[in-house]
Amino acid sequence: MKVLVDTSVWSLALRRKQTVEDAFVSELRELITELRVQMIGPIRQELLSGLRSMVQFNTLRDHLRAFPDLELVSADYEHAAECFNSCRSKGVQGSNTDFLICAIAQRHNLPILTTDDDFLLYQQHLPIRLHQPRI
């Protein structure tokens, strides 16, 4: 089964100057080896945004090109808005991208690998599954 990898995990593995060794980075490496990583355009955009140099941008862009984007459709954005509204009505705030990740994960029955604790809150109100590192 494929796993939708959130920006937080990619950032740990790719954007830091020093290699970070933790369970999430190790799990990402395993998922890459197993060809189980799923990417979406909004996560790609988050990862590429804010880089200080074109060299960094080009290097990261080239690495990420190995992971094709899952196609998004209008219904994904509509469902993301429903997720946003549902969680907000219960006092849970989140970003549009987070709720888009939740909507896509639901539609494709994908677990989400993330270090972002907000997804633990979303999980209380939305039918999403979180992928835990095996280590």
Beta strands, then each sheet from edge to edge (+ up, - down):
strand 1: 3-5
strand 2: 37-38
strand 3: 112-113
sheet 1: 2+ 1+ 3+
end
